[in-house]
Amino acid sequence: MGTPEFAVASLSALLEAGENVVAVVTVADKPAGRGQKVQESAVKKFALSRGIPVLQPDKLKDPDFINALAAYQADLQVVVAFRMLPEVVWNMPPKGTVNLHASLLPQYRGAAPINHAVMNGERETGVTTFFLQHEIDTGNILLSERVSIEADDTAGDIHDKLMYVGAELLVKTVQLIKADKHHEIPQASIADEQKLKHAPKIFKDDCKIQWGRPVEEVYNFIRGLSPYPAAFTVFQGKTLKIFACRPLKGPVPSEKEPGSIVTDGKHYLRFTTRDGYLDVLQLQLEGKKKMSVEEFLRGARFE
């Protein structure tokens, strides 16, 4: 059960390992983009290319879907980047339902673990497999694998690393369950609830850059939201998304308000922060394509 590209790597790895994937569950097709063309999920496209039956329920409690799913008599269900399942679904297979989560649980439970780990300046993250239970991302841990976050990694870089490390971990997990050699670690036995960091869903309003923060924090915020959903500021009344940048330590003249622009009009564009400058490298102005800072400056007019 999965939707985006992240889940395709896991499905592919399970097939390569010789596992018998009897069906795939993914989101319903929906119109997207300017032309509102109907889009199929990455998982659906891949499954169809491999001749695997695809189920696309609108509602996961729909009796027709429940009956169709039960008819496959799967021993185990695997969830990668899908949606919250009702108990009638996750409790169906005799060997349970395994989820692959893109963090080192119990840290960063929630919908956006990769973004939040990078935004918080973490130096390490990872992937975890666990059995689903009632509370989201709280089930018994099976396996985990650590991955380092480099100082210039974006959320996109970490997504790509974890996609493949996670796929391998998932295959290992499934094989252990099949051989009845898996061990479960209850999260309550390793979680200090006071020290847990969370990874809630990110909305557009959460992506606005606060220039009054320290430059290192602003830098982490931008790379943690790059390339998607992208951190933004407002430039001459329009949304300006920033995808790549580098931090430059201060000092900043006291008369410069945070978020002031410093530029030579040709080669560099910098925003002031509390204790330094954010040197922009790649950006996108509302209504325009993504471009380098030099391309942007060729067309920009500053008051």
C-alpha positions as a Markdown table, in Angstrom:
| # | Residue | x | y | z |
|---|---|---|---|---|
| 1 | Met | 0.0 | 0.0 | 0.0 |
| 2 | Gly | 1.6 | 3.2 | -1.2 |
| 3 | Thr | 1.4 | 6.2 | -3.4 |
| 4 | Pro | 4.6 | 8.2 | -4.4 |
| 5 | Glu | 7.9 | 7.4 | -5.9 |
| 6 | Phe | 9.3 | 6.7 | -2.4 |
| 7 | Ala | 7.1 | 3.6 | -2.2 |
| 8 | Val | 8.0 | 2.4 | -5.7 |
| 9 | Ala | 11.5 | 1.6 | -4.6 |
| 10 | Ser | 10.1 | -0.7 | -1.9 |
| 11 | Leu | 7.7 | -2.4 | -4.2 |
| 12 | Ser | 10.4 | -3.0 | -6.8 |
| 13 | Ala | 12.8 | -4.4 | -4.1 |
| 14 | Leu | 10.2 | -6.8 | -2.8 |
| 15 | Leu | 9.6 | -8.1 | -6.4 |
| 16 | Glu | 13.4 | -8.4 | -7.0 |
| 17 | Ala | 13.7 | -10.4 | -3.9 |
| 18 | Gly | 11.1 | -12.9 | -5.2 |
| 19 | Glu | 8.3 | -12.0 | -2.9 |
| 20 | Asn | 4.8 | -12.7 | -4.2 |
| 21 | Val | 3.0 | -9.4 | -4.2 |
| 22 | Val | -0.6 | -10.3 | -4.9 |
| 23 | Ala | -2.0 | -6.8 | -5.2 |
| 24 | Val | -1.3 | -3.1 | -4.7 |
| 25 | Val | -3.5 | -0.5 | -3.0 |
| 26 | Thr | -3.0 | 3.2 | -3.9 |
| 27 | Val | -5.0 | 6.5 | -4.1 |
| 28 | Ala | -7.7 | 7.1 | -6.7 |
| 29 | Asp | -6.6 | 8.8 | -9.9 |
| 30 | Lys | -7.1 | 12.6 | -9.7 |
| 31 | Pro | -6.8 | 15.7 | -11.9 |
| 32 | Ala | -3.6 | 17.7 | -11.4 |
| 33 | Gly | -1.6 | 20.5 | -12.9 |
| 34 | Arg | -2.7 | 23.4 | -15.1 |
| 35 | Gly | -4.5 | 21.2 | -17.6 |
| 36 | Gln | -6.2 | 19.2 | -14.9 |
| 37 | Lys | -5.1 | 16.0 | -16.6 |
| 38 | Val | -6.0 | 12.8 | -14.7 |
| 39 | Gln | -2.8 | 11.6 | -12.9 |
| 40 | Glu | -2.1 | 8.0 | -11.8 |
| 41 | Ser | 0.1 | 7.5 | -8.7 |
| 42 | Ala | 3.7 | 6.4 | -9.2 |
| 43 | Val | 2.9 | 3.1 | -7.4 |
| 44 | Lys | -0.1 | 2.4 | -9.7 |
| 45 | Lys | 2.0 | 3.0 | -12.9 |
| 46 | Phe | 4.8 | 0.7 | -11.6 |
| 47 | Ala | 2.3 | -2.0 | -10.5 |
| 48 | Leu | 0.5 | -2.0 | -13.9 |
| 49 | Ser | 3.9 | -2.3 | -15.7 |
| 50 | Arg | 4.5 | -5.5 | -13.7 |
| 51 | Gly | 1.0 | -6.9 | -14.2 |
| 52 | Ile | 0.0 | -6.5 | -10.5 |
| 53 | Pro | -3.7 | -5.9 | -9.7 |
| 54 | Val | -4.4 | -2.4 | -8.3 |
| 55 | Leu | -7.1 | -1.4 | -5.9 |
| 56 | Gln | -8.0 | 2.3 | -5.6 |
| 57 | Pro | -10.6 | 2.8 | -2.9 |
| 58 | Asp | -12.0 | 6.3 | -2.1 |
| 59 | Lys | -12.9 | 5.2 | 1.4 |
| 60 | Leu | -10.8 | 2.5 | 3.2 |
| 61 | Lys | -13.9 | 1.3 | 5.1 |
| 62 | Asp | -15.9 | 0.7 | 1.9 |
| 63 | Pro | -17.4 | -2.8 | 2.2 |
| 64 | Asp | -16.6 | -3.5 | -1.5 |
| 65 | Phe | -13.0 | -2.6 | -1.0 |
| 66 | Ile | -12.7 | -4.7 | 2.3 |
| 67 | Asn | -14.2 | -7.7 | 0.5 |
| 68 | Ala | -11.9 | -7.3 | -2.5 |
| 69 | Leu | -8.9 | -6.9 | -0.2 |
| 70 | Ala | -9.9 | -10.0 | 1.8 |
| 71 | Ala | -10.3 | -12.1 | -1.4 |
| 72 | Tyr | -6.5 | -11.8 | -2.0 |
| 73 | Gln | -5.8 | -13.7 | 1.3 |
| 74 | Ala | -2.5 | -11.9 | 1.8 |
| 75 | Asp | -0.3 | -13.2 | 4.7 |
| 76 | Leu | 1.2 | -9.7 | 5.3 |
| 77 | Gln | 0.4 | -6.2 | 4.3 |
| 78 | Val | 3.2 | -3.6 | 3.7 |
| 79 | Val | 2.6 | 0.2 | 3.9 |
| 80 | Val | 5.0 | 2.7 | 2.5 |
| 81 | Ala | 4.0 | 6.4 | 2.3 |
| 82 | Phe | 0.2 | 5.8 | 2.2 |
| 83 | Arg | -2.5 | 7.0 | 4.5 |
| 84 | Met | -3.9 | 6.1 | 7.9 |
| 85 | Leu | -5.5 | 2.7 | 7.8 |
| 86 | Pro | -8.6 | 1.7 | 9.8 |
| 87 | Glu | -8.2 | -1.3 | 12.0 |
| 88 | Val | -10.5 | -3.5 | 9.8 |
| 89 | Val | -7.7 | -3.1 | 7.2 |
| 90 | Trp | -4.5 | -3.3 | 9.2 |
| 91 | Asn | -5.7 | -6.1 | 11.3 |
| 92 | Met | -6.8 | -8.3 | 8.3 |
| 93 | Pro | -3.7 | -10.4 | 7.4 |
| 94 | Pro | -2.7 | -13.2 | 9.8 |
| 95 | Lys | 0.9 | -11.8 | 10.0 |
| 96 | Gly | -0.2 | -8.2 | 10.5 |
| 97 | Thr | 0.7 | -5.0 | 8.6 |
| 98 | Val | 4.2 | -3.6 | 8.4 |
| 99 | Asn | 4.9 | 0.1 | 7.9 |
| 100 | Leu | 8.2 | 1.7 | 6.6 |
| 101 | His | 8.7 | 5.1 | 8.3 |
| 102 | Ala | 11.4 | 7.6 | 7.2 |
| 103 | Ser | 12.8 | 8.3 | 10.7 |
| 104 | Leu | 14.4 | 6.6 | 13.6 |
| 105 | Leu | 11.3 | 5.9 | 15.6 |
| 106 | Pro | 10.1 | 6.8 | 18.1 |
| 107 | Gln | 11.6 | 10.2 | 17.0 |
| 108 | Tyr | 9.7 | 12.1 | 14.3 |
| 109 | Arg | 6.4 | 10.4 | 14.2 |
| 110 | Gly | 4.0 | 12.0 | 11.7 |
| 111 | Ala | 3.5 | 12.9 | 8.1 |
| 112 | Ala | 6.7 | 14.8 | 7.3 |
| 113 | Pro | 9.7 | 13.2 | 9.1 |
| 114 | Ile | 12.3 | 14.0 | 6.5 |
| 115 | Asn | 11.5 | 17.7 | 6.3 |
| 116 | His | 11.4 | 18.1 | 10.1 |
| 117 | Ala | 14.7 | 16.3 | 10.7 |
| 118 | Val | 16.5 | 18.6 | 8.2 |
| 119 | Met | 14.7 | 21.7 | 9.4 |
| 120 | Asn | 15.8 | 20.9 | 12.9 |
| 121 | Gly | 19.5 | 20.7 | 11.9 |
| 122 | Glu | 19.7 | 16.9 | 12.7 |
| 123 | Arg | 23.0 | 15.3 | 11.7 |
| 124 | Glu | 21.4 | 11.8 | 11.5 |
| 125 | Thr | 18.1 | 10.2 | 10.6 |
| 126 | Gly | 17.1 | 6.8 | 9.2 |
| 127 | Val | 14.3 | 4.4 | 8.4 |
| 128 | Thr | 12.3 | 2.1 | 10.7 |
| 129 | Thr | 10.0 | -0.8 | 10.0 |
| 130 | Phe | 7.2 | -1.5 | 12.6 |
| 131 | Phe | 3.9 | -3.3 | 13.0 |
| 132 | Leu | 0.9 | -1.0 | 12.7 |
| 133 | Gln | -1.4 | -0.5 | 15.7 |
| 134 | His | -4.0 | 2.0 | 16.8 |
| 135 | Glu | -2.0 | 5.2 | 17.5 |
| 136 | Ile | -0.1 | 6.5 | 14.4 |
| 137 | Asp | 3.6 | 5.5 | 14.1 |
| 138 | Thr | 3.6 | 3.9 | 17.6 |
| 139 | Gly | 3.7 | 0.2 | 16.8 |
| 140 | Asn | 6.4 | -2.3 | 17.8 |
| 141 | Ile | 9.7 | -1.7 | 16.0 |
| 142 | Leu | 11.1 | -4.5 | 13.9 |
| 143 | Leu | 14.3 | -3.1 | 12.3 |
| 144 | Ser | 16.0 | 0.3 | 11.8 |
| 145 | Glu | 18.9 | 1.7 | 9.8 |
| 146 | Arg | 20.8 | 5.0 | 10.4 |
| 147 | Val | 21.7 | 7.5 | 7.7 |
| 148 | Ser | 23.8 | 10.6 | 8.2 |
| 149 | Ile | 22.6 | 14.1 | 7.1 |
| 150 | Glu | 25.4 | 16.1 | 5.6 |
| 151 | Ala | 25.5 | 19.9 | 6.3 |
| 152 | Asp | 24.3 | 20.8 | 2.8 |
| 153 | Asp | 21.8 | 18.0 | 2.3 |
| 154 | Thr | 18.3 | 19.1 | 1.4 |
| 155 | Ala | 15.1 | 17.2 | 2.2 |
| 156 | Gly | 15.2 | 15.9 | -1.4 |
| 157 | Asp | 18.7 | 14.5 | -0.9 |
| 158 | Ile | 17.6 | 12.6 | 2.3 |
| 159 | His | 14.4 | 11.4 | 0.6 |
| 160 | Asp | 16.5 | 9.8 | -2.1 |
| 161 | Lys | 18.9 | 8.2 | 0.3 |
| 162 | Leu | 16.2 | 6.8 | 2.6 |
| 163 | Met | 14.1 | 5.6 | -0.3 |
| 164 | Tyr | 16.7 | 2.9 | -1.2 |
| 165 | Val | 18.0 | 2.2 | 2.3 |
| 166 | Gly | 14.3 | 1.8 | 3.4 |
| 167 | Ala | 13.6 | -0.6 | 0.5 |
| 168 | Glu | 16.4 | -2.9 | 1.5 |
| 169 | Leu | 15.3 | -2.7 | 5.2 |
| 170 | Leu | 11.8 | -3.6 | 4.2 |
| 171 | Val | 12.9 | -6.7 | 2.3 |
| 172 | Lys | 15.0 | -7.8 | 5.3 |
| 173 | Thr | 12.0 | -7.3 | 7.5 |
| 174 | Val | 9.6 | -9.2 | 5.3 |
| 175 | Gln | 12.0 | -12.1 | 5.1 |
| 176 | Leu | 12.4 | -12.3 | 8.9 |
| 177 | Ile | 8.6 | -12.3 | 9.4 |
| 178 | Lys | 8.2 | -15.0 | 6.8 |
| 179 | Ala | 10.8 | -17.1 | 8.6 |
| 180 | Asp | 9.3 | -16.3 | 12.0 |
| 181 | Lys | 12.6 | -14.9 | 13.1 |
| 182 | His | 11.6 | -11.3 | 13.8 |
| 183 | His | 11.9 | -9.6 | 17.1 |
| 184 | Glu | 9.6 | -6.7 | 18.2 |
| 185 | Ile | 10.6 | -3.8 | 20.4 |
| 186 | Pro | 7.7 | -1.9 | 22.0 |
| 187 | Gln | 8.3 | 1.8 | 21.5 |
| 188 | Ala | 7.2 | 2.6 | 25.0 |
| 189 | Ser | 10.3 | 0.7 | 26.2 |
| 190 | Ile | 12.7 | 3.2 | 24.4 |
| 191 | Ala | 10.6 | 6.4 | 24.2 |
| 192 | Asp | 11.0 | 9.2 | 26.6 |
| 193 | Glu | 7.8 | 11.1 | 25.7 |
| 194 | Gln | 9.3 | 14.4 | 27.1 |
| 195 | Lys | 12.2 | 14.3 | 24.5 |
| 196 | Leu | 10.3 | 13.2 | 21.4 |
| 197 | Lys | 10.3 | 15.5 | 18.4 |
| 198 | His | 7.3 | 15.3 | 16.1 |
| 199 | Ala | 6.8 | 15.6 | 12.3 |
| 200 | Pro | 3.3 | 16.9 | 11.6 |
| 201 | Lys | 2.1 | 17.6 | 8.1 |
| 202 | Ile | 3.4 | 20.8 | 6.7 |
| 203 | Phe | 1.0 | 23.5 | 5.3 |
| 204 | Lys | 1.8 | 26.5 | 3.1 |
| 205 | Asp | 1.7 | 28.9 | 6.0 |
| 206 | Asp | 4.4 | 26.9 | 7.8 |
| 207 | Cys | 6.8 | 27.5 | 4.9 |
| 208 | Lys | 7.2 | 31.3 | 5.2 |
| 209 | Ile | 10.7 | 32.2 | 6.1 |
| 210 | Gln | 11.2 | 34.1 | 9.4 |
| 211 | Trp | 14.2 | 36.3 | 8.7 |
| 212 | Gly | 14.6 | 37.4 | 12.3 |
| 213 | Arg | 16.0 | 34.0 | 13.3 |
| 214 | Pro | 19.7 | 33.1 | 13.3 |
| 215 | Val | 21.2 | 32.4 | 9.8 |
| 216 | Glu | 21.9 | 28.8 | 10.6 |
| 217 | Glu | 18.3 | 28.2 | 11.5 |
| 218 | Val | 17.0 | 29.9 | 8.4 |
| 219 | Tyr | 19.4 | 27.8 | 6.3 |
| 220 | Asn | 18.2 | 24.6 | 7.8 |
| 221 | Phe | 14.6 | 25.7 | 7.4 |
| 222 | Ile | 15.1 | 26.3 | 3.7 |
| 223 | Arg | 17.0 | 23.1 | 2.9 |
| 224 | Gly | 14.4 | 21.1 | 5.0 |
| 225 | Leu | 11.7 | 22.3 | 2.7 |
| 226 | Ser | 13.6 | 21.9 | -0.6 |
| 227 | Pro | 12.6 | 21.0 | -3.2 |
| 228 | Tyr | 9.1 | 20.5 | -1.8 |
| 229 | Pro | 7.0 | 22.2 | -0.6 |
| 230 | Ala | 9.6 | 25.0 | -0.7 |
| 231 | Ala | 10.3 | 27.8 | 1.7 |
| 232 | Phe | 9.2 | 31.2 | 0.6 |
| 233 | Thr | 9.4 | 34.9 | 1.3 |
| 234 | Val | 7.5 | 37.9 | -0.3 |
| 235 | Phe | 9.4 | 39.9 | -3.0 |
| 236 | Gln | 7.6 | 43.0 | -4.4 |
| 237 | Gly | 4.2 | 41.5 | -3.5 |
| 238 | Lys | 4.9 | 38.1 | -5.1 |
| 239 | Thr | 5.8 | 34.8 | -3.6 |
| 240 | Leu | 9.5 | 34.0 | -4.0 |
| 241 | Lys | 10.5 | 30.4 | -3.3 |
| 242 | Ile | 14.1 | 29.6 | -2.3 |
| 243 | Phe | 15.5 | 26.2 | -3.2 |
| 244 | Ala | 19.3 | 26.5 | -2.7 |
| 245 | Cys | 21.3 | 28.9 | -0.6 |
| 246 | Arg | 24.3 | 29.2 | 1.8 |
| 247 | Pro | 24.7 | 30.8 | 5.1 |
| 248 | Leu | 27.2 | 33.7 | 5.6 |
| 249 | Lys | 27.9 | 34.7 | 9.2 |
| 250 | Gly | 27.5 | 38.5 | 10.1 |
| 251 | Pro | 27.9 | 41.1 | 11.3 |
| 252 | Val | 24.8 | 42.8 | 9.9 |
| 253 | Pro | 24.6 | 46.6 | 10.1 |
| 254 | Ser | 22.1 | 47.6 | 12.8 |
| 255 | Glu | 20.1 | 49.7 | 10.4 |
| 256 | Lys | 19.3 | 46.6 | 8.2 |
| 257 | Glu | 16.0 | 45.1 | 9.2 |
| 258 | Pro | 15.9 | 41.2 | 9.0 |
| 259 | Gly | 14.8 | 40.2 | 5.5 |
| 260 | Ser | 16.5 | 43.3 | 3.9 |
| 261 | Ile | 18.0 | 42.6 | 0.4 |
| 262 | Val | 21.7 | 43.1 | -0.3 |
| 263 | Thr | 22.7 | 42.6 | -4.0 |
| 264 | Asp | 25.1 | 43.8 | -6.6 |
| 265 | Gly | 22.3 | 43.4 | -9.2 |
| 266 | Lys | 24.4 | 40.8 | -11.2 |
| 267 | His | 26.0 | 38.0 | -9.2 |
| 268 | Tyr | 24.5 | 37.8 | -5.7 |
| 269 | Leu | 21.3 | 38.3 | -3.8 |
| 270 | Arg | 21.4 | 38.1 | 0.0 |
| 271 | Phe | 18.8 | 38.4 | 2.7 |
| 272 | Thr | 19.8 | 39.7 | 6.2 |
| 273 | Thr | 19.0 | 37.5 | 9.2 |
| 274 | Arg | 19.5 | 38.1 | 12.9 |
| 275 | Asp | 23.3 | 37.3 | 12.8 |
| 276 | Gly | 24.3 | 37.0 | 9.1 |
| 277 | Tyr | 23.3 | 36.8 | 5.5 |
| 278 | Leu | 21.5 | 34.1 | 3.5 |
| 279 | Asp | 23.1 | 33.9 | 0.1 |
| 280 | Val | 20.5 | 32.7 | -2.4 |
| 281 | Leu | 21.6 | 30.4 | -5.2 |
| 282 | Gln | 18.4 | 29.0 | -6.8 |
| 283 | Leu | 15.0 | 30.5 | -6.6 |
| 284 | Gln | 11.6 | 30.8 | -8.3 |
| 285 | Leu | 9.4 | 33.9 | -8.5 |
| 286 | Glu | 5.6 | 33.4 | -8.6 |
| 287 | Gly | 4.6 | 32.8 | -12.3 |
| 288 | Lys | 8.2 | 32.1 | -13.4 |
| 289 | Lys | 10.3 | 29.0 | -13.7 |
| 290 | Lys | 13.0 | 27.9 | -11.3 |
| 291 | Met | 16.3 | 29.7 | -12.0 |
| 292 | Ser | 19.8 | 30.5 | -10.8 |
| 293 | Val | 20.3 | 33.8 | -9.0 |
| 294 | Glu | 22.2 | 35.2 | -11.9 |
| 295 | Glu | 19.3 | 34.5 | -14.3 |
| 296 | Phe | 16.9 | 36.1 | -11.8 |
| 297 | Leu | 19.0 | 39.2 | -11.4 |
| 298 | Arg | 19.1 | 39.8 | -15.1 |
| 299 | Gly | 15.3 | 40.4 | -15.1 |
| 300 | Ala | 14.8 | 41.8 | -11.6 |
| 301 | Arg | 14.3 | 45.5 | -10.8 |
| 302 | Phe | 15.0 | 46.7 | -7.3 |
| 303 | Glu | 13.5 | 49.9 | -5.8 |
